[in-house]
Amino acid sequence: MSSKDLKYKIASFLVSLADKIIKNKEKSNNQEPVQEKPKEKKQLNSEILQKELSKFVKLKGLTVDDLEDFDSEKFNSDFKQYLIDNNYDCEGLAMRAINPGTENEEQKPVEIKKLPRNIRKISEDLNDCIEGLEIFSRTTNMTPGLVCYTIEKVAPNDKRHYVTYRPAPRVITQVHENGANGGTIILTYSHKFVKSVDFNGRKTGKVISEDEALYTPLTKEHALYVCKVLNAQSKLFYIQQMKEQQKTK
């Protein structure tokens, strides 16, 4: 066999081999893709929703001029799709249609009033102060492990002769959609310190856990607001009762 024929056979073999490699690669590419395990959806709360809304507005490049022909329904639909694309759990999420481009009285920004430092009367006049406070809009989206706040009562003592209230952080352990009136029951554990005496007569103590159901998990801001109003109500009632006692003497 001449060297020319040998070179030809080698070249033919390499071409054939390359053709097989290409066909095998195409075949593997055309095969059914391996089903990946779906990623666990991210949960939404009011704070995350606000952050994502700001990102979405920047992404769309919206400006004040765009509000003249603002299509609120399309915006809400696009924003919801954006959340879905970013793997958020949007089940049951209702977008409120707001058109900031109109001059409707109902859609003008509400002037947010602050709670007075010294509340002298509990009435509906305080209701305007709650505007703008973020709360958890859909508690079923809350997941075990999330920290929320509730209201904790503090018993009267020598310094304050009336019950007071303070925000207390809670770690959610379970979420159930079978609450009263179709609501949600949030289960958590509250801890208490129990005083005791050891074998040597020394004073000691231990922390015990009690199961507790929370129907309205709050943000810290909302919890602080509620506590301030409740504390004012408790104090005012105490002062009123003490004045009544003074009159009867």
C-alpha positions, 0 to 999 in steps of 0.5 A: 500500500502506497503512502498516498493510499494510507493517508487517504484511509486515515483521512477517511477514518477521521472524517467518519469518526468526526461524523459519529461524534457530531451525530451522537452529540445531536442525539444527546441534545434531542433527548428529553431533558432531565426533570429538575426538582422545582425550587421552593417558592419564595414567600412574600410579605409587605416589606419584600413586596415594597422592595420588589415593587421599587426594583420593578419600577426601576427595571421598567424605567418609569418616570412621572411623565409615564403616569399621564397614560398609566394603565394600572391593570396592565401594570399590576398584571406585569408586576405579578408576572414579574413576581412569578418569574422571580419564583415568588408564591403569588397564590391568592395575591390580589393587586389593588388597581391604583391609577396615580395618573388621575386627580381623583380625590380618593387617590390623592396621598393621605396625610399621615398623622403621628400619634401624639406623645401624650394621648389624652383621649381614646377616640376615632380621631386616632384612626388617621394615625394608622395610615401608612403602617405596614402589616402582614397582608396575607398571613398564609404566605408566612412560613415557619421560622419567620419572626413576627411580633405580638402584644405581650401584657406586663402585670402591674407593679410598684412603679405602674399600678396598671397593666402595660403592653409591649411588643414581643418577637415570636418565631412561627412554628406552624401555619394553618388555614383553618382559623375562625371566620376563614382566617389563619392560625399561627402557632408559636412557642412563648417562653416563661421563667420559673423560679425554683430552689435546688438541693442545696437551697440555692435560688435558681430557675428554669425556662419552660415553653408554652404553646400559644396561638396567634391570630394576628402576627404584626410587624414591629412598627405596627406592634409598637403603635398598638402598644402605645395606644393600649398603654395610653388607654390603660393609664387613662382608665387608671387615672379616671378610677383613682379620681372617682375614688378620691371623690367618694372619700 
